[in-house]
Amino acid sequence: MLFLDEMGEFPSAVLDALRQPLEEGQVRVSRARGSTTFPARFILVGAMNPCPCGDGGAPGGCRCSPGDRERYARRLSAPLLDRFDIAIRVEPPEARELMAATPGEASSTVAERVVRARRRASERGVAFNAQIPPSLLGELAPMNEAAAAIVEKKLRSGALSARGLHRVRRLARTLADLDDDGVVIQQSHMREALLLRTQRALLLGGGV
């Protein structure tokens, strides 16, 4: 796993250099006397503020100019963002949430659910669903008619790319596994997968 904190502060060229390793799972190093390839399959996790000053989430709190926000958002190119399967904007917790007497779901419970989902992926011949090749998605990640209709609508509108189609289908496969919801991807799984993916556009007020 590669975790990039303050991702919006990295130079664009550095971030875009991750695109090829993310897609191919390997790194090519070329020098004058030759080149070599190293294995580099990893999960990329990034965290960043909504704007350079970090206060963009609170109404009226941002001290950045529109130009500052636009330049900050452009650090992450569209081709790089297309390789992110999940994007979540994390809002500050409210006082009642911090003071709640009842804790949230235990990490051990979540871990058990993840282990079961990973076991299902292993039964399909892959370590995890993100490794399912496009040629096997029809067999290993079948969709019902309602889920397929949603995907087709997104493709026709241009809201989903060909790469995005494969990625969102694998994500929906995982959501179905986590819900113990059988072999076929349901409409609810696809809606959630698309929501998790399309939130990229909301991360920086439309920039990411």
N, C-alpha and C positions, 0 to 999 in steps of 0.2 A: 504494500500500500504506500502510495506517495501522497502526503498531505501538504498542501501549499496554503499556509496561513497568509492573510493579507494579499490574496491573489491579485487584487487590482493594482498592487504596487510593483508587480513584476513587469519588466519590459515586454512589449508585445512579441518581439522576436523570440524571446525565451519561451513564452507560453506556446507560440505556434510551433516551436520545435518539438513539442510533445505530441503533435497530431499524428505523425507517422508511427512512433512507437505505440500509441494508443490503438491505432488501426491494425498494425501488423504484429504487435507483440515482440518486436525486436528493434535494436538500435544499430545503425550502420555508422561506422567511423572510417572516414576516408582521409588519407594522408598522401604525400607526394610519392611514397614508395609502395603504396598499396592501400587496400581497405579490408576491413573485417566486420563481422556481424556478431552481436551479442544478444542473448535472449533477454527480453525486458517486458514480460507480461505483468501488468500491475493494475491496481485499482487507483484511480485518481480522485482525490477528495480535495476540494478547495473551499476556503472560507474568505469572505470579504465583506467590507462595510457597504452600505448602499450608496455612499458618496465619499469623497476624500476626507471631509471633516468628521464623518462617522455619525452625524446626527440626523441624517436624511430620513430616518424612520419616524421621527417625532414631528407632528404638524408644527410648522413654523420654526423648527429647530435647526434646519440646515443653514450653514453659513457659506455654502458654495455657490458660485455663479453658474448659470446654465452651461457656459462653456467648460467650466471645470468638471461638471457632472458628465458632459458629453465626452470629453477626453478620457475621463476615468472609465466610462463604459466601453469605449473603443479599444481598451487594452485587451479585451476578450473578443476575438474575432468570431464571426458567425460560423465558420467551419469548425473552430474549436468548440464552441457551444453546442454544435450539432452532435458532438461526441459525448456530451453529458446526458445520462439517462434520467437523472433525478436532480431537480433544483427546488430548494425549499427556502422561502424567506422566513427567517426566525424573528418574531416580534418579541419585545420585552415582556416578561410575564407580568400579569396584573397583581395587585396587592392581595386580592382574595385567593389567587392561585398560590402565592408564596406562603400565605397563612393557612392554607387548607390542612385539615387534620388528617385527611385520608391521602396517602401517597399514591402515585401513579402505578402503572403496571411494573412489576418487578423485572429487573434485567434478566434474572434466571428464567423467568417465564418466556420472555422474548427469545432468549438463547435456545431454549428447547424447541420453539417453533422454527427457528432458523435451521437448527440441526435436522429437523424432519424435512424441511424444504430442500436442504442440501442432499439429503439421502435420496429424495426423489430425482434430483438432477443426476446423481451418480447412477441411478438405475437406467437413465436414458443414455449413459455412456459419456457424460461430460462432468467436469468437476463442479460447474455451476451453469445456470441457464444462459448466461452471457456468452458462453462458448458454443451454443447451438449454431451450426452453420446455416446460412440462409436456405440451402437446398433441403434441409430437414425440418424447417419450421412448420410446413404443412402437416407433417406427421407428428411432430413432438409438441407443437403449440397450435392445435386446431382451434378455430374460433366458431362460435355459433353465428347464426345469420345476423343477429342484432349487433354483435361486436364487429363483424365484418363490415356492416353498413356504416358504422361510425368511422372506421378506418378509411373506407372508400371516400366518404365525404371529406375527410381531412386531406386526403391525397388530391382530390379534384380541386379543392380550394387553394392548394399550394401551402397549406399550413403544416404539412408533413412531407419530408423528403424521402427518397428511396432508402437512404441510410437510416433515417428516423423510423421508417416503417419496420425494419428488422429489429431495431433497438426497442421500440415500444412494444412490439409483439413478445420479445423475450422478457421484458419487464412485466407485462401482463401475465405471462406464464408463471413467473415467480410469485406474483400477487395471488394467483389461483392456488399455488402450492402452499403458500402461507395460510390461506383460508381453508385448507383441506377440502377444496371444492371440485375435486374430480379432474378428468382429463381435458375437457373442453373449456376454453376461455370464455367466460360469460361477459355480457355487456358491462356489468359493474366493474369487472377487472380492467377491461379496456378503457372505460371512462376514467378510472383512477390512474392508470398508467399514462394516459394522455394528459391528465391534469398535472401529474408530477413532472412530466416533460415540458409542458407548455408554460409552466411557471417561470421558466428562464426569462421570458419577456417581461416579467414583473420585478425582477430582482433589483434593477437599478432604475425604476420608474420608466420602463420601456427600453432601456439601453441593453439589458441583459435578459 
